[in-house]
Amino acid sequence: MGKIRVLSPTRCAAMDEQRVQAYLSLIQQLLNCASGEEVAILSAHPELVDEGLVQVMRAEAEKMAERGEGNAGWVRNFAGKIAGVNYSLPRLQTNFFYILEHLSLR
């Protein structure tokens, strides 16, 4: 994956690059995990579940879509779910399991 630079005026560039690399690694883990393991992966990295992750996920989804990768929509949608619960892992877990339960009933 290509590098994305997200700079905050309160952080140095090297620290931001490390954070972006951590986000990209987390996104890759989410893409490679089995369905239903996403919340557990995010729970293992709560320090990364924030607005920055959502921004990087959306940027990566855009790049993936440009390359014609099928997972682009999933990344974009999952970023929306994270933002939709205000980056709260307990709320994300509740919403995620609710969705899985209803999908399995159909």
All heavy atoms as an XYZ file, in Angstrom:
825
protein
N       0.832     -1.171      0.000
C       0.000      0.000      0.000
C       0.880      1.239      0.000
O       1.946      1.249      0.583
C      -0.859      0.027      1.259
C      -2.045     -0.859      1.202
S      -3.148     -0.450      2.559
C      -3.290     -2.055      3.262
N       0.388      2.288     -0.616
C       1.123      3.535     -0.642
C       1.005      4.255      0.686
O       0.124      4.006      1.478
N       1.941      5.163      0.904
C       1.925      5.920      2.144
C       0.968      7.091      2.036
O       0.818      7.705      0.996
C       3.322      6.450      2.448
C       4.288      5.367      2.822
C       5.596      5.956      3.224
C       6.553      4.856      3.624
N       7.825      5.370      4.046
N       0.347      7.392      3.145
C      -0.539      8.541      3.249
C       0.005      9.393      4.376
O       0.353      8.882      5.428
C      -1.983      8.111      3.608
C      -2.531      7.192      2.544
C      -2.875      9.326      3.803
C      -3.854      6.588      2.933
N       0.089     10.685      4.165
C       0.571     11.573      5.215
C      -0.597     12.366      5.777
O      -1.279     13.064      5.054
C       1.633     12.516      4.684
C       2.917     11.784      4.337
C       4.012     12.753      4.064
N       4.388     13.502      5.232
C       5.405     13.198      6.037
N       6.116     12.145      5.811
N       5.691     13.960      7.059
N      -0.807     12.201      7.055
C      -1.822     12.970      7.762
C      -1.074     13.748      8.837
O      -0.519     13.156      9.748
C      -2.878     12.050      8.423
C      -3.875     12.874      9.206
C      -3.558     11.192      7.387
N      -1.012     15.054      8.673
C      -0.239     15.852      9.615
C      -1.155     16.702     10.481
O      -2.080     17.334      9.994
C       0.741     16.764      8.867
C       1.813     16.044      8.069
C       2.697     17.049      7.344
C       2.672     15.173      8.958
N      -0.876     16.671     11.740
C      -1.592     17.497     12.698
C      -0.639     18.589     13.150
O       0.539     18.325     13.352
C      -2.009     16.633     13.886
O      -2.421     17.442     14.951
N      -1.118     19.810     13.327
C      -0.218     20.880     13.731
C       0.419     20.657     15.099
O       1.425     21.259     15.413
C      -1.110     22.125     13.759
C      -2.501     21.660     13.635
C      -2.482     20.262     13.146
N      -0.129     19.778     15.918
C       0.410     19.562     17.259
C       1.381     18.393     17.333
O       1.921     18.103     18.382
C      -0.730     19.317     18.263
O      -1.460     18.166     17.850
C      -1.648     20.515     18.345
N       1.632     17.722     16.236
C       2.531     16.564     16.251
C       3.643     16.745     15.243
O       3.474     17.397     14.228
C       1.764     15.289     15.902
C       0.716     14.926     16.906
C       0.123     13.611     16.518
N      -0.879     13.209     17.487
C      -1.733     12.248     17.284
N      -1.731     11.584     16.168
N      -2.606     11.933     18.209
N       4.765     16.099     15.509
C       5.861     16.159     14.543
C       5.590     15.186     13.410
O       4.851     14.218     13.555
C       7.184     15.842     15.232
S       7.353     14.136     15.787
N       6.200     15.424     12.249
C       5.949     14.612     11.057
C       6.333     13.153     11.278
O       5.632     12.257     10.835
C       6.696     15.192      9.864
N       7.442     12.876     11.966
C       7.883     11.494     12.181
C       6.858     10.729     13.011
O       6.551      9.579     12.729
C       9.240     11.472     12.859
N       6.304     11.372     14.014
C       5.306     10.713     14.846
C       4.056     10.430     14.024
O       3.458      9.365     14.127
C       4.960     11.601     16.040
C       4.073     10.943     17.048
S       4.105     11.937     18.530
C       2.406     11.879     18.995
N       3.652     11.369     13.194
C       2.488     11.152     12.357
C       2.712     10.020     11.368
O       1.813      9.242     11.120
C       2.112     12.431     11.605
C       1.357     13.394     12.497
O       0.568     12.938     13.334
O       1.565     14.599     12.352
N       3.903      9.938     10.796
C       4.195      8.863      9.855
C       4.102      7.508     10.547
O       3.558      6.562      9.996
C       5.587      9.055      9.234
C       5.904      8.055      8.151
C       4.974      8.142      6.951
O       4.473      9.235      6.637
O       4.747      7.090      6.320
N       4.582      7.429     11.784
C       4.473      6.185     12.547
C       3.008      5.844     12.804
O       2.605      4.687     12.703
C       5.218      6.304     13.880
C       6.712      6.324     13.745
C       7.399      6.564     15.082
O       6.754      6.870     16.086
N       8.710      6.438     15.091
N       2.228      6.834     13.124
C       0.806      6.613     13.390
C       0.096      6.147     12.127
O      -0.719      5.224     12.168
C       0.178      7.918     13.906
C      -1.263      7.776     14.302
C      -1.398      7.944     15.775
N      -2.775      7.805     16.209
C      -3.097      7.173     17.305
N      -2.172      6.662     18.068
N      -4.352      7.073     17.664
N       0.391      6.791     11.006
C      -0.225      6.395      9.736
C       0.160      4.964      9.398
O      -0.685      4.177      8.966
C       0.157      7.374      8.607
C      -0.271      6.835      7.250
C      -0.466      8.741      8.858
N       1.405      4.603      9.615
C       1.829      3.228      9.345
C       1.082      2.252     10.259
O       0.718      1.154      9.835
C       3.342      3.083      9.515
C       4.133      3.768      8.422
C       3.728      3.325      7.029
O       3.555      2.145      6.754
N       3.549      4.287      6.138
N       0.846      2.646     11.499
C       0.073      1.800     12.421
C      -1.366      1.655     11.920
O      -1.938      0.557     11.967
C       0.105      2.380     13.829
N      -1.954      2.760     11.433
C      -3.302      2.691     10.859
C      -3.330      1.739      9.667
O      -4.231      0.917      9.535
C      -3.774      4.062     10.391
C      -4.098      5.078     11.456
C      -3.818      6.426     11.243
C      -4.714      4.729     12.659
C      -4.130      7.388     12.188
C      -5.023      5.686     13.612
C      -4.724      7.009     13.373
O      -5.042      7.962     14.303
N      -2.355      1.876      8.776
C      -2.319      1.032      7.575
C      -2.163     -0.439      7.935
O      -2.794     -1.306      7.324
C      -1.194      1.485      6.641
C      -1.392      2.848      5.993
C      -0.129      3.274      5.243
C      -2.596      2.845      5.063
N      -1.357     -0.719      8.944
C      -1.188     -2.094      9.402
C      -2.499     -2.633      9.965
O      -2.889     -3.777      9.694
C      -0.089     -2.149     10.467
O       0.017     -3.440     11.002
N      -3.187     -1.800     10.728
C      -4.479     -2.203     11.301
C      -5.508     -2.452     10.197
O      -6.258     -3.440     10.246
C      -4.972     -1.133     12.273
C      -6.275     -1.414     13.005
C      -6.226     -2.733     13.769
C      -6.584     -0.263     13.960
N      -5.538     -1.597      9.199
C      -6.459     -1.782      8.066
C      -6.166     -3.103      7.373
O      -7.080     -3.854      7.027
C      -6.368     -0.593      7.090
C      -6.895      0.681      7.759
C      -7.129     -0.890      5.799
C      -6.535      1.960      7.017
N      -4.890     -3.416      7.183
C      -4.514     -4.676      6.537
C      -4.975     -5.866      7.373
O      -5.474     -6.855      6.833
C      -3.003     -4.722      6.306
C      -2.590     -5.801      5.342
C      -3.232     -5.629      3.977
O      -3.178     -4.567      3.374
N      -3.857     -6.671      3.478
N      -4.837     -5.758      8.697
C      -5.312     -6.835      9.575
C      -6.820     -7.015      9.437
O      -7.312     -8.151      9.406
C      -4.979     -6.519     11.032
C      -3.510     -6.631     11.374
C      -3.269     -6.233     12.817
O      -3.923     -6.727     13.728
N      -2.323     -5.331     13.022
N      -7.545     -5.904      9.360
C      -9.000     -5.988      9.198
C      -9.374     -6.638      7.877
O     -10.317     -7.426      7.805
C      -9.615     -4.585      9.287
C      -9.552     -3.921     10.662
C      -9.941     -2.452     10.558
C     -10.424     -4.652     11.658
N      -8.630     -6.317      6.829
C      -8.915     -6.902      5.515
C      -8.619     -8.395      5.478
O      -9.279     -9.142      4.758
C      -8.099     -6.188      4.432
C      -8.578     -4.788      4.059
C      -7.538     -4.090      3.192
C      -9.920     -4.862      3.350
N      -7.635     -8.828      6.262
C      -7.210    -10.226      6.223
C      -7.918    -11.124      7.231
O      -7.787    -12.341      7.164
C      -5.694    -10.322      6.451
C      -4.919     -9.744      5.294
O      -5.381     -9.725      4.161
N      -3.728     -9.236      5.580
N      -8.665    -10.536      8.157
C      -9.268    -11.358      9.212
C     -10.541    -12.043      8.716
O     -11.138    -11.647      7.722
C      -9.575    -10.512     10.446
S     -11.003     -9.423     10.300
N     -10.931    -13.066      9.463
C     -12.190    -13.754      9.172
C     -13.348    -12.841      9.559
O     -13.237    -12.022     10.474
C     -12.258    -15.052      9.962
N     -14.451    -12.988      8.870
C     -15.642    -12.202      9.161
C     -16.066    -12.407     10.605
O     -16.130    -13.531     11.089
C     -16.773    -12.609      8.218
O     -17.914    -11.840      8.471
N     -16.329    -11.313     11.300
C     -16.721    -11.374     12.693
C     -15.594    -11.092     13.664
O     -15.834    -10.887     14.850
N     -14.347    -11.065     13.187
C     -13.198    -10.818     14.063
C     -12.783     -9.350     14.102
O     -11.869     -8.980     14.830
C     -11.998    -11.659     13.620
C     -12.195    -13.142     13.817
C     -10.994    -13.954     13.386
O      -9.975    -13.362     12.955
O     -11.064    -15.185     13.474
N     -13.463     -8.511     13.343
C     -13.057     -7.117     13.203
C     -13.025     -6.363     14.529
O     -12.062     -5.649     14.828
C     -13.978     -6.387     12.213
C     -13.882     -6.893     10.800
C     -14.792     -8.089     10.490
O     -15.426     -8.631     11.424
O     -14.871     -8.465      9.311
N     -14.067     -6.523     15.325
C     -14.143     -5.788     16.592
C     -13.053     -6.265     17.549
O     -12.455     -5.460     18.261
C     -15.542     -5.903     17.220
C     -15.583     -5.251     18.591
C     -16.579     -5.252     16.311
N     -12.753     -7.540     17.546
C     -11.682     -8.065     18.398
C     -10.339     -7.466     17.996
O      -9.525     -7.116     18.865
C     -11.636     -9.583     18.323
N     -10.113     -7.323     16.705
C      -8.862     -6.725     16.234
C      -8.787     -5.264     16.662
O      -7.755     -4.798     17.163
C      -8.725     -6.880     14.705
C      -8.476     -8.348     14.380
C      -7.614     -5.992     14.154
C      -8.534     -8.682     12.918
N      -9.878     -4.527     16.487
C      -9.889     -3.132     16.918
C      -9.720     -3.028     18.427
O      -9.035     -2.130     18.926
C     -11.183     -2.447     16.483
C     -11.354     -2.234     14.980
C     -12.731     -1.657     14.689
C     -10.265     -1.335     14.418
N     -10.320     -3.940     19.166
C     -10.217     -3.923     20.630
C      -8.787     -4.164     21.100
O      -8.407     -3.716     22.183
C     -11.147     -4.970     21.246
O     -12.489     -4.626     20.981
N      -8.004     -4.855     20.305
C      -6.598     -5.090     20.639
C      -5.750     -3.844     20.401
O      -4.598     -3.780     20.853
C      -6.051     -6.261     19.819
N      -6.316     -2.855     19.709
C      -5.590     -1.617     19.395
C      -6.470     -0.394     19.661
O      -6.673      0.440     18.775
C      -5.162     -1.620     17.921
C      -4.362     -2.816     17.540
N      -3.027     -2.950     17.860
C      -4.712     -3.955     16.898
C      -2.595     -4.118     17.407
N      -3.596     -4.752     16.830
N      -6.987     -0.248     20.875
C      -7.930      0.851     21.140
C      -7.324      2.235     20.930
O      -8.039      3.186     20.614
C      -8.333      0.631     22.596
C      -7.213     -0.145     23.195
C      -6.698     -1.020     22.078
N      -6.019      2.335     21.083
C      -5.357      3.631     20.909
C      -5.395      4.116     19.461
O      -5.155      5.292     19.183
C      -3.896      3.558     21.401
C      -2.946      2.779     20.507
C      -3.062      1.252     20.572
O      -3.887      0.719     21.352
O      -2.323      0.586     19.830
N      -5.714      3.220     18.531
C      -5.771      3.583     17.116
C      -7.189      3.827     16.613
O      -7.373      4.221     15.463
C      -5.118      2.485     16.264
C      -3.624      2.276     16.488
C      -3.135      1.092     15.671
C      -2.844      3.521     16.154
N      -8.174      3.578     17.449
C      -9.567      3.738     17.018
C      -9.973      5.185     17.284
O     -10.405      5.546     18.371
C     -10.498      2.748     17.733
C     -11.935      2.921     17.249
C     -10.023      1.316     17.504
N      -9.772      6.007     16.250
C     -10.048      7.433     16.378
C     -10.334      8.024     15.000
O     -10.402      7.299     14.007
C      -8.876      8.146     17.057
C      -7.544      7.973     16.330
O      -7.522      7.566     15.145
O      -6.506      8.252     16.954
N     -10.491      9.325     14.968
C     -10.797     10.005     13.717
C      -9.702      9.794     12.670
O      -9.980      9.673     11.482
C     -10.992     11.501     13.976
C     -11.426     12.271     12.759
C     -11.660     13.740     13.042
O     -11.570     14.156     14.207
O     -11.937     14.464     12.090
N      -8.463      9.711     13.117
C      -7.348      9.485     12.195
C      -7.493      8.159     11.465
O      -7.243      8.083     10.250
N      -7.884      7.115     12.179
C      -8.088      5.813     11.536
C      -9.162      5.918     10.464
O      -8.987      5.423      9.349
C      -8.477      4.756     12.576
C      -8.855      3.385     12.005
C      -7.688      2.750     11.257
C      -9.362      2.474     13.113
N     -10.259      6.574     10.797
C     -11.357      6.712      9.839
C     -10.887      7.493      8.606
O     -11.197      7.112      7.473
C     -12.585      7.369     10.507
C     -13.642      7.740      9.481
C     -13.161      6.424     11.557
N     -10.125      8.550      8.802
C      -9.613      9.333      7.672
C      -8.717      8.491      6.780
O      -8.831      8.525      5.548
C      -8.849     10.563      8.171
C      -9.717     11.616      8.780
C      -8.908     12.753      9.391
O      -7.684     12.715      9.456
N      -9.607     13.772      9.852
N      -7.821      7.716      7.394
C      -6.909      6.872      6.619
C      -7.683      5.756      5.928
O      -7.412      5.429      4.771
C      -5.763      6.330      7.505
C      -4.909      5.322      6.746
C      -4.893      7.488      8.001
N      -8.675      5.180      6.602
C      -9.490      4.133      5.973
C     -10.207      4.677      4.742
O     -10.239      4.021      3.695
C     -10.512      3.565      6.971
C      -9.903      2.685      8.036
S     -11.122      2.068      9.225
C     -11.835      0.715      8.292
N     -10.776      5.864      4.865
C     -11.491      6.456      3.726
C     -10.538      6.771      2.580
O     -10.878      6.545      1.413
C     -12.264      7.692      4.179
C     -13.465      7.320      5.024
C     -14.221      8.505      5.536
N     -15.448      8.074      6.218
C     -16.070      8.784      7.118
N     -15.626      9.981      7.470
N     -17.173      8.316      7.689
N      -9.358      7.274      2.899
C      -8.365      7.565      1.857
C      -7.904      6.273      1.183
O      -7.762      6.216     -0.045
C      -7.176      8.317      2.456
N      -7.677      5.240      1.973
C      -7.268      3.947      1.410
C      -8.376      3.355      0.552
O      -8.115      2.792     -0.510
C      -6.875      2.970      2.517
C      -5.494      3.186      3.064
C      -4.423      3.061      1.995
O      -4.286      1.998      1.373
O      -3.699      4.052      1.792
N      -9.613      3.480      1.000
C     -10.748      2.964      0.227
C     -10.825      3.658     -1.125
O     -11.086      3.009     -2.149
C     -12.048      3.164      1.000
N     -10.564      4.955     -1.132
C     -10.570      5.705     -2.394
C      -9.488      5.183     -3.336
O      -9.742      4.958     -4.523
C     -10.318      7.192     -2.074
C     -11.058      8.144     -2.973
C     -10.885      9.568     -2.486
O     -11.523      9.946     -1.493
O     -10.088     10.285     -3.118
N      -8.290      4.979     -2.791
C      -7.194      4.460     -3.619
C      -7.492      3.046     -4.102
O      -7.208      2.696     -5.248
C      -5.871      4.503     -2.847
C      -5.401      5.929     -2.647
C      -4.056      6.142     -2.027
C      -3.411      5.119     -1.214
N      -2.188      5.560     -0.545
N      -8.086      2.237     -3.242
C      -8.436      0.871     -3.621
C      -9.476      0.884     -4.742
O      -9.386      0.088     -5.678
C      -8.970      0.104     -2.408
C      -7.927     -0.160     -1.340
S      -8.645     -0.750      0.218
C      -9.113     -2.410     -0.256
N     -10.448      1.779     -4.648
C     -11.488      1.881     -5.678
C     -10.873      2.297     -7.007
O     -11.245      1.761     -8.059
C     -12.560      2.876     -5.247
N      -9.926      3.214     -6.973
C      -9.249      3.648     -8.200
C      -8.504      2.490     -8.854
O      -8.392      2.434    -10.071
C      -8.277      4.790     -7.897
C      -8.961      6.100     -7.571
C      -8.001      7.178     -7.080
O      -6.767      6.945     -7.072
O      -8.484      8.258     -6.699
N      -7.995      1.570     -8.022
C      -7.276      0.397     -8.544
C      -8.231     -0.742     -8.880
O      -7.804     -1.804     -9.320
C      -6.248     -0.082     -7.525
C      -5.104      0.880     -7.285
C      -4.004      0.262     -6.445
N      -4.449     -0.161     -5.130
C      -4.218      0.488     -3.988
N      -3.539      1.605     -4.004
N      -4.650      0.009     -2.843
N      -9.523     -0.545     -8.619
C     -10.516     -1.563     -8.931
C     -10.566     -2.705     -7.936
O     -11.079     -3.782     -8.254
N     -10.094     -2.481     -6.724
C     -10.107     -3.522     -5.707
C     -11.498     -3.624     -5.087
O     -12.098     -2.630     -4.699
C      -9.060     -3.235     -4.632
C      -7.637     -3.294     -5.177
C      -6.590     -2.999     -4.122
O      -6.841     -3.276     -2.928
O      -5.534     -2.494     -4.503
N     -11.997     -4.832     -4.981
C     -13.356     -5.068     -4.515
C     -13.606     -4.749     -3.053
O     -14.742     -4.544     -2.652
N     -12.557     -4.712     -2.236
C     -12.739     -4.458     -0.809
C     -12.897     -2.978     -0.481
O     -13.106     -2.630      0.673
C     -11.547     -5.006     -0.011
C     -11.551     -6.510      0.053
O     -12.585     -7.138     -0.106
N     -10.394     -7.089      0.270
N     -12.801     -2.113     -1.474
C     -12.863     -0.673     -1.229
C     -14.163     -0.282     -0.540
O     -14.166      0.495      0.423
C     -12.704      0.097     -2.541
N     -15.270     -0.808     -0.995
C     -16.561     -0.490     -0.395
C     -16.648     -0.947      1.049
O     -17.196     -0.237      1.907
N     -16.103     -2.129      1.340
C     -16.123     -2.642      2.710
C     -15.336     -1.716      3.630
O     -15.795     -1.381      4.728
C     -15.552     -4.062      2.765
C     -15.609     -4.620      4.155
C     -16.642     -5.320      4.701
C     -14.623     -4.488      5.177
N     -16.350     -5.633      6.009
C     -15.121     -5.132      6.324
C     -13.371     -3.890      5.235
C     -14.411     -5.197      7.514
C     -12.660     -3.940      6.423
C     -13.182     -4.596      7.557
N     -14.147     -1.298      3.191
C     -13.308     -0.414      4.010
C     -14.036      0.908      4.260
O     -14.088      1.390      5.388
C     -11.928     -0.176      3.353
C     -11.129      0.883      4.105
C     -11.136     -1.479      3.276
N     -14.623      1.466      3.224
C     -15.357      2.732      3.346
C     -16.545      2.562      4.311
O     -16.764      3.396      5.195
C     -15.828      3.202      1.976
C     -16.505      4.542      1.955
C     -16.880      5.034      0.562
N     -17.031      4.034     -0.482
C     -16.096      3.723     -1.393
N     -14.947      4.354     -1.419
N     -16.326      2.793     -2.304
N     -17.304      1.483      4.159
C     -18.463      1.245      5.027
C     -18.061      1.014      6.476
O     -18.707      1.507      7.400
C     -19.285      0.063      4.521
C     -19.997      0.369      3.227
O     -20.228      1.526      2.887
N     -20.333     -0.663      2.484
N     -16.994      0.258      6.679
C     -16.555     -0.020      8.050
C     -16.035      1.252      8.712
O     -16.262      1.477      9.899
C     -15.509     -1.138      8.080
C     -15.397     -1.797      9.428
C     -16.442     -2.526      9.950
C     -14.248     -1.664     10.175
C     -16.347     -3.126     11.201
C     -14.142     -2.255     11.429
C     -15.196     -2.992     11.938
N     -15.367      2.103      7.938
C     -14.932      3.405      8.469
C     -16.146      4.205      8.921
O     -16.125      4.843      9.986
C     -14.144      4.177      7.404
N     -17.207      4.148      8.143
C     -18.438      4.840      8.513
C     -19.050      4.294      9.789
O     -19.586      5.048     10.606
N     -18.961      2.977      9.980
C     -19.495      2.368     11.209
C     -18.704      2.829     12.428
O     -19.272      3.106     13.479
C     -19.448      0.847     11.112
C     -20.475      0.281     10.162
C     -20.344     -1.214     10.050
C     -21.293     -1.710      8.968
N     -21.021     -3.064      8.565
N     -17.391      2.914     12.281
C     -16.539      3.363     13.387
C     -16.874      4.816     13.728
O     -17.054      5.164     14.890
C     -15.047      3.207     13.040
C     -14.692      1.719     12.891
C     -14.167      3.873     14.101
C     -13.318      1.465     12.301
N     -16.985      5.651     12.719
C     -17.325      7.060     12.948
C     -18.736      7.191     13.506
O     -18.999      8.040     14.359
C     -17.190      7.854     11.648
N     -19.631      6.338     13.052
C     -21.027      6.398     13.466
C     -21.267      6.129     14.938
O     -22.294      6.520     15.490
N     -20.328      5.459     15.580
C     -20.447      5.202     17.019
C     -19.458      6.073     17.806
O     -19.130      5.777     18.947
C     -20.263      3.700     17.363
C     -21.373      2.873     16.757
C     -18.889      3.199     16.945
N     -18.995      7.147     17.165
C     -18.052      8.084     17.796
C     -16.817      7.382     18.348
O     -16.359      7.688     19.446
C     -18.730      8.913     18.881
C     -19.686      9.912     18.306
O     -19.465     10.430     17.217
N     -20.771     10.171     19.016
N     -16.313      6.392     17.604
C     -15.054      5.698     17.920
C     -15.128      4.923     19.226
O     -14.119      4.615     19.839
C     -13.873      6.692     17.921
C     -13.989      7.698     16.816
C     -14.371      9.001     17.060
C     -13.775      7.326     15.496
C     -14.524      9.918     16.027
C     -13.929      8.229     14.456
C     -14.298      9.515     14.727
O     -14.456     10.413     13.708
N     -16.335      4.582     19.668
C     -16.548      3.836     20.907
C     -16.554      2.345     20.601
O     -17.473      1.844     19.942
C     -17.878      4.248     21.538
O     -18.253      3.326     22.535
N     -15.549      1.627     21.099
C     -15.476      0.183     20.846
C     -16.665     -0.583     21.424
O     -17.205     -1.454     20.750
C     -14.161     -0.384     21.352
C     -12.952     -0.030     20.492
C     -11.656     -0.444     21.182
C     -13.056     -0.680     19.129
N     -17.119     -0.279     22.653
C     -18.292     -1.014     23.148
C     -19.531     -0.805     22.266
O     -20.267     -1.750     21.995
C     -18.509     -0.441     24.559
C     -17.157      0.044     24.966
C     -16.531      0.562     23.697
N     -19.748      0.417     21.819
C     -20.896      0.682     20.947
C     -20.714      0.005     19.592
O     -21.666     -0.515     19.017
C     -21.091      2.193     20.771
C     -21.656      2.836     22.019
C     -21.822      4.323     21.897
N     -22.730      4.670     20.814
C     -22.759      5.857     20.231
N     -21.946      6.803     20.620
N     -23.610      6.102     19.268
N     -19.480      0.007     19.080
C     -19.205     -0.659     17.806
C     -19.473     -2.148     17.939
O     -20.102     -2.752     17.074
C     -17.767     -0.410     17.360
C     -17.376     -1.032     16.022
C     -18.182     -0.422     14.879
C     -15.891     -0.852     15.768
N     -19.023     -2.737     19.036
C     -19.235     -4.171     19.258
C     -20.719     -4.494     19.315
O     -21.187     -5.439     18.688
C     -18.545     -4.615     20.540
C     -18.655     -6.099     20.781
C     -17.827     -6.529     21.966
O     -17.342     -5.720     22.742
N     -17.659     -7.825     22.100
N     -21.479     -3.701     20.039
C     -22.926     -3.921     20.146
C     -23.586     -3.833     18.771
O     -24.355     -4.712     18.380
C     -23.561     -2.888     21.094
O     -22.958     -3.037     22.381
C     -25.052     -3.083     21.206
N     -23.265     -2.790     18.021
C     -23.841     -2.605     16.688
C     -23.408     -3.707     15.732
O     -24.195     -4.210     14.950
C     -23.461     -1.241     16.114
C     -24.154     -0.107     16.825
O     -25.008     -0.321     17.672
N     -23.770      1.105     16.495
N     -22.151     -4.088     15.816
C     -21.601     -5.092     14.917
C     -22.276     -6.441     15.136
O     -22.695     -7.101     14.189
C     -20.087     -5.196     15.126
C     -19.381     -5.988     14.071
C     -19.167     -5.446     12.818
C     -18.929     -7.266     14.329
C     -18.511     -6.174     11.839
C     -18.279     -7.991     13.354
C     -18.071     -7.450     12.106
N     -22.413     -6.853     16.397
C     -23.036     -8.139     16.673
C     -24.524     -8.120     16.353
O     -25.083     -9.120     15.929
C     -22.763     -8.585     18.112
C     -21.341     -9.013     18.305
C     -20.547     -8.408     19.256
C     -20.786     -9.998     17.519
C     -19.225     -8.792     19.419
C     -19.466    -10.389     17.672
C     -18.679     -9.778     18.633
N     -25.160     -6.980     16.522
C     -26.568     -6.841     16.144
C     -26.725     -7.064     14.640
O     -27.594     -7.815     14.205
C     -27.078     -5.448     16.546
C     -28.493     -5.182     16.122
C     -29.564     -5.639     16.877
C     -28.768     -4.464     14.955
C     -30.871     -5.398     16.490
C     -30.079     -4.217     14.567
C     -31.116     -4.683     15.328
O     -32.407     -4.441     14.938
N     -25.849     -6.454     13.871
C     -25.896     -6.600     12.407
C     -25.634     -8.055     12.013
O     -26.351     -8.630     11.203
C     -24.885     -5.657     11.730
C     -25.347     -4.206     11.893
C     -24.707     -6.002     10.255
C     -24.282     -3.179     11.559
N     -24.604     -8.676     12.599
C     -24.286    -10.075     12.274
C     -25.449    -10.996     12.608
O     -25.783    -11.898     11.854
C     -23.034    -10.525     13.021
C     -21.702    -10.010     12.521
C     -20.575    -10.527     13.405
C     -21.459    -10.403     11.076
N     -26.081    -10.748     13.764
C     -27.194    -11.593     14.184
C     -28.351    -11.495     13.192
O     -28.948    -12.499     12.809
C     -27.660    -11.152     15.565
C     -28.781    -11.971     16.138
C     -29.159    -11.500     17.519
O     -28.305    -11.572     18.412
O     -30.293    -11.037     17.708
N     -28.662    -10.300     12.748
C     -29.770    -10.127     11.828
C     -29.449    -10.632     10.420
O     -30.325    -11.109      9.731
C     -30.226     -8.664     11.797
C     -31.043     -8.334     13.007
N     -30.495     -8.092     14.238
C     -32.388     -8.262     13.169
C     -31.444     -7.871     15.105
N     -32.613     -7.957     14.489
N     -28.186    -10.547     10.040
C     -27.808    -11.080      8.726
C     -27.895    -12.598      8.731
O     -28.292    -13.206      7.740
C     -26.382    -10.640      8.360
C     -26.228     -9.170      7.986
C     -24.757     -8.856      7.714
C     -27.063     -8.818      6.771
N     -27.543    -13.213      9.863
C     -27.567    -14.671      9.913
C     -28.990    -15.213      9.992
O     -29.227    -16.378      9.716
C     -26.750    -15.176     11.091
O     -27.344    -14.786     12.309
N     -29.936    -14.371     10.378
C     -31.333    -14.823     10.465
C     -32.018    -14.825      9.105
O     -33.076    -15.413      8.959
C     -32.118    -13.915     11.427
C     -31.721    -13.994     12.893
C     -32.495    -12.965     13.714
C     -31.955    -15.393     13.443
N     -31.431    -14.158      8.140
C     -32.056    -14.070      6.811
C     -31.704    -15.246      5.947
O     -30.773    -15.886      6.009
C     -31.629    -12.778      6.120
C     -32.194    -11.591      6.840
C     -31.862    -10.337      6.130
N     -32.402     -9.234      6.894
C     -32.213     -7.990      6.621
N     -31.505     -7.637      5.589
N     -32.717     -7.046      7.358
